[in-house]
Amino acid sequence: MAGTSAARVAKGEDAGARLYHAIGVFLNEHRLSPEPCHYAFAFRVLSEPQGAVAQSVAAMTEGGIRLSARDIVALGGEIGAPSHNARVAADGLVAQTQMQVEGFTDMMRSIRAETQGFGRDLAASAEAIRNADSALGVTEVVRLTGAMLDRVRTAEERLEAATREATELRAKLEEARDNARRDPLTDLPNRRAFEEAFAAAVAAGKRLCIAVCDVDHFKRVNDRFGHAVGDRVLKAIAIALVEGCPGHLVARYGGEEFAVLFTDVEREAALTTLDAAREEVAAKRYRLRESDEPLGAVTFSAGLTAAQPGETLGTVFGRADALLYAAKDGGRNLLRTA
């Protein structure tokens, strides 16, 4: 009996250990912090693999796409730490800015009040010099002037400290603004940054071409080698596109999809540049860092089109995306343009 109980305990411990390990892998793959709410969500997904939540997660993450905070909330979980921390940080910067503005306002009011008081006292002392004891009036003026100089020095020190704080806060705000427009995996500009860059270029009257690129058979890479290898593939493609399209904006638009904004070049020139980058990627042979096992060729397909005057980003991007699918249907590792 005791032996049977021990075996059951060991078996339970093995199952628990496997589930615990799987939860850790899940959290790592989706860049979720090890918080109780995330453990609970991962446990719900992994302990009921045929459940509705697990099936929804499988559909959302097909192709190597990580869960977003919005996805987790929609599936009944809580907002994860990365987005939560970002929001807390943004709220903190807003609070700091508000406090600094209020501090400057209070400081200016104080300096103004002290200046007005000094002016009144100085006028009274001048009147005393004219009407009564000039020696006493001069002494009072000297005293008032010394006190005011002390206040001025104190005010200058406060202003200097406030200016330093404002400079530091401006740098933090700029960093937060940049982070909101940057993809954390590849360090490329994200979709939001791409959309803003397109709008700015249109406003400046620049000639534009848009390319939409997609890694071929990316799901196979994730399924065979795991999401960590898939992430490294995305980083490699990102580097290849940036190096192959110098002077142009390369963004990670979502999942395994990248977008390139070519500025002030003809479509033919953009096509030549992007096709050279495609050939460079296709010529490389990747190996796994851990085992030196060959990963094989990694390729991408792309669609490229020129923006016409008055066209919106949605129209141009949609045309490029349709060309991308034509390249996929044509056999992949191709570039289509129109």
C-alpha positions in Angstrom: 0.0 0.0 0.0 2.8 2.4 0.9 4.6 1.6 -2.3 1.5 2.2 -4.3 1.0 5.6 -2.6 4.6 6.5 -3.2 4.3 5.6 -6.9 1.2 7.8 -7.2 2.9 10.7 -5.6 5.9 10.3 -7.9 3.6 10.1 -10.9 1.8 13.2 -9.7 5.0 15.0 -9.2 6.2 14.1 -12.7 3.0 15.5 -14.2 3.2 18.6 -12.1 6.9 19.2 -13.0 6.0 18.8 -16.7 3.2 21.3 -16.4 5.4 23.7 -14.4 8.1 23.5 -17.1 5.5 24.0 -19.9 4.1 27.1 -18.1 7.7 28.5 -18.0 8.2 27.9 -21.7 4.8 29.5 -22.5 5.6 32.6 -20.5 9.0 32.9 -22.1 7.7 32.5 -25.6 5.0 35.2 -25.2 7.3 37.6 -23.2 5.0 37.4 -20.2 6.5 38.2 -16.8 6.3 35.5 -14.0 3.4 37.1 -12.2 0.5 35.1 -10.6 -2.0 36.4 -13.2 0.2 35.1 -16.0 0.8 31.8 -14.3 -3.0 31.4 -13.9 -3.6 32.2 -17.5 -0.9 29.8 -18.7 -2.1 27.1 -16.4 -5.6 27.5 -17.8 -4.3 27.1 -21.4 -1.9 24.2 -20.8 -4.0 22.2 -18.3 -7.0 22.1 -20.7 -5.4 21.8 -24.1 -8.8 21.0 -25.7 -10.5 23.8 -24.0 -12.0 26.9 -25.7 -9.2 29.2 -24.3 -6.4 26.9 -25.5 -8.0 26.6 -28.9 -8.3 30.3 -29.2 -4.7 30.8 -28.2 -3.6 28.2 -30.8 -5.5 30.1 -33.5 -4.2 33.5 -32.4 -0.5 32.4 -32.3 -0.4 30.5 -35.5 2.6 31.5 -37.5 4.7 32.4 -34.5 2.7 35.4 -33.4 2.9 36.2 -29.7 -0.1 37.0 -27.6 -0.7 40.6 -26.9 -2.1 42.1 -23.7 -5.4 42.8 -25.6 -5.5 39.1 -26.6 -5.1 38.0 -23.0 -7.7 40.3 -21.7 -10.1 39.2 -24.4 -9.6 35.6 -23.4 -10.4 36.3 -19.8 -6.9 36.9 -18.4 -5.3 40.0 -17.0 -3.1 42.6 -18.6 0.5 41.4 -18.5 3.4 43.2 -16.9 5.0 44.6 -20.1 2.0 46.6 -21.2 1.0 47.3 -17.6 4.5 48.5 -16.7 4.5 50.7 -19.8 1.2 52.2 -18.8 2.5 52.8 -15.2 5.6 54.4 -16.6 3.7 56.6 -18.9 1.3 57.6 -16.0 4.4 58.3 -13.9 5.9 60.6 -16.5 2.6 62.4 -16.9 2.4 62.9 -13.1 6.0 64.2 -13.1 5.3 66.6 -15.9 2.2 67.9 -14.1 4.1 68.3 -10.8 6.9 70.1 -12.6 4.5 72.5 -14.3 2.8 73.2 -11.0 6.3 73.7 -9.3 7.3 76.2 -12.0 4.0 78.1 -11.5 4.4 78.2 -7.7 8.0 79.3 -8.1 7.1 82.2 -10.5 4.3 83.3 -8.2 6.7 83.3 -5.2 9.3 85.3 -7.1 6.7 87.7 -8.3 5.4 88.2 -4.8 8.9 88.8 -3.4 9.7 91.3 -6.2 6.5 93.2 -5.5 7.2 93.2 -1.8 10.8 94.4 -2.4 9.5 97.2 -4.6 7.0 98.4 -2.0 9.6 98.3 0.8 12.2 100.1 -1.4 9.7 102.8 -2.2 8.9 103.3 1.5 12.6 103.5 2.3 13.1 106.1 -0.4 10.3 108.1 1.0 11.9 108.0 4.5 15.2 109.2 3.0 13.4 112.3 1.5 11.2 113.1 4.5 13.1 112.1 7.6 16.3 110.5 8.7 18.3 109.8 5.6 20.9 107.7 7.5 18.1 105.4 8.7 16.6 105.3 5.3 19.9 104.3 3.6 20.5 101.6 6.2 17.1 100.2 5.5 17.7 100.3 1.8 21.0 98.4 2.2 19.2 95.8 4.4 16.4 95.3 1.9 18.8 95.1 -1.0 20.9 92.4 0.8 17.8 90.4 1.6 16.6 90.7 -1.9 19.9 89.5 -3.3 19.7 86.5 -1.0 16.3 85.7 -2.4 17.5 86.1 -5.9 20.3 83.7 -5.3 17.9 81.2 -3.8 15.5 81.6 -6.7 18.4 81.1 -9.2 19.3 77.8 -7.4 15.7 76.6 -7.5 15.5 77.5 -11.2 18.7 75.7 -12.0 17.5 72.6 -10.2 14.1 72.8 -11.9 15.8 73.2 -15.3 17.9 70.1 -14.7 14.8 68.1 -13.7 13.0 69.4 -16.8 15.9 68.3 -19.0 15.9 64.8 -17.5 12.1 64.6 -17.8 12.3 65.7 -21.5 14.8 62.9 -22.1 12.5 60.3 -20.4 9.5 61.5 -22.4 11.5 61.2 -25.6 12.6 57.7 -24.7 9.0 56.7 -23.8 7.8 58.2 -27.2 10.5 56.2 -29.0 9.6 53.0 -27.2 6.0 53.4 -28.1 7.0 53.4 -31.8 9.6 50.6 -31.7 9.2 46.8 -31.9 10.9 45.2 -28.8 12.1 42.1 -30.6 13.8 43.5 -33.7 14.3 47.1 -32.4 12.7 48.3 -35.7 10.1 51.0 -35.9 6.6 49.5 -35.5 3.4 49.9 -37.4 2.5 53.1 -35.6 5.9 54.6 -36.5 5.5 53.5 -40.1 2.1 55.1 -40.4 3.4 58.4 -39.0 6.4 58.3 -41.3 4.1 57.8 -44.3 1.8 60.7 -43.3 4.8 63.0 -42.7 6.3 62.1 -46.1 3.0 62.7 -47.9 2.7 66.1 -46.2 6.2 66.9 -47.4 5.3 66.1 -51.0 7.8 63.2 -51.3 7.6 60.4 -53.8 6.9 57.1 -52.1 7.0 53.4 -52.7 5.8 50.8 -50.2 7.0 47.2 -50.0 5.3 44.5 -47.8 7.6 41.6 -47.0 6.7 38.3 -45.4 9.0 35.5 -44.2 8.2 32.3 -46.2 7.1 29.2 -44.3 7.7 30.9 -41.0 5.3 28.6 -39.2 7.4 25.6 -40.2 10.4 27.2 -38.6 8.5 27.7 -35.3 7.0 24.3 -35.4 10.2 22.5 -36.1 12.8 24.5 -34.1 10.7 26.5 -31.6 9.8 30.2 -31.2 13.2 31.2 -29.9 14.7 30.2 -33.2 11.8 31.9 -35.0 12.6 35.1 -33.1 16.2 34.9 -34.2 15.1 34.4 -37.8 12.9 37.6 -37.6 15.9 39.5 -36.2 18.1 38.2 -39.1 15.5 39.3 -41.6 15.2 42.7 -39.9 19.0 43.3 -40.1 19.2 42.1 -43.7 16.4 44.6 -44.8 17.9 47.5 -42.9 21.4 46.8 -44.4 19.9 46.2 -47.8 17.7 49.3 -47.9 19.9 52.0 -46.5 18.3 55.4 -46.2 14.8 54.0 -46.2 12.4 53.1 -43.3 12.1 49.4 -42.5 9.5 48.5 -39.9 8.1 45.3 -38.4 4.4 45.6 -39.3 3.3 42.6 -37.3 4.1 38.9 -36.8 6.5 37.9 -39.6 5.5 40.8 -41.8 7.8 43.7 -42.5 7.2 47.0 -44.4 9.6 49.2 -46.2 8.9 52.9 -47.0 11.1 54.0 -49.9 11.3 57.8 -50.1 12.2 59.9 -53.2 13.1 57.0 -55.5 11.4 55.6 -58.5 9.7 52.3 -58.3 12.3 50.6 -60.5 15.1 51.7 -58.2 13.2 50.5 -55.1 12.6 47.2 -56.9 16.3 46.8 -57.6 17.2 47.6 -54.0 14.7 45.3 -52.4 15.3 42.4 -54.8 19.0 42.6 -54.0 18.2 42.3 -50.3 15.9 39.3 -51.0 18.7 37.5 -52.9 21.1 38.3 -50.1 18.8 36.6 -47.6 18.1 33.6 -49.8 21.8 33.0 -50.3 22.5 32.6 -46.6 22.4 29.2 -44.9 21.6 29.4 -41.2 22.6 27.0 -38.5 21.2 26.5 -35.0 23.5 28.2 -32.5 23.0 25.4 -29.9 23.7 22.3 -32.0 25.1 23.6 -35.3 22.2 21.8 -37.0 21.5 23.4 -40.4 18.3 25.5 -40.4 18.4 25.7 -44.2 17.5 28.6 -46.4 15.3 31.4 -45.1 13.5 33.5 -47.7 10.9 36.2 -47.9 8.4 37.2 -50.5 7.4 40.8 -51.2 5.0 43.1 -53.0 6.0 46.6 -54.0 4.0 49.5 -55.4 4.4 53.3 -55.8 2.0 55.6 -54.0 0.0 57.8 -56.3 -0.9 61.4 -55.3 -3.9 61.5 -53.0 -3.8 57.8 -52.1 -4.2 56.8 -48.4 -1.8 54.5 -46.7 -4.6 51.8 -46.6 -5.0 51.9 -50.3 -1.2 51.7 -51.1 -0.5 49.1 -48.4 -3.5 47.0 -49.6 -2.1 47.0 -53.2 1.3 46.0 -52.0 -0.2 43.3 -49.8 -2.1 41.9 -52.7 1.2 41.8 -54.7 2.8 40.0 -51.8 0.1 37.3 -51.9 0.7 37.0 -55.7 4.4 36.4 -54.9 3.4 33.7 -52.4 1.1 32.0 -54.9 3.8 32.2 -57.5 6.2 30.0 -55.5 7.6 32.2 -52.8 11.0 33.9 -52.6 9.7 36.3 -55.2 9.0 40.0 -55.5 6.0 41.3 -57.4 5.4 44.9 -58.4 2.8 47.0 -60.1 
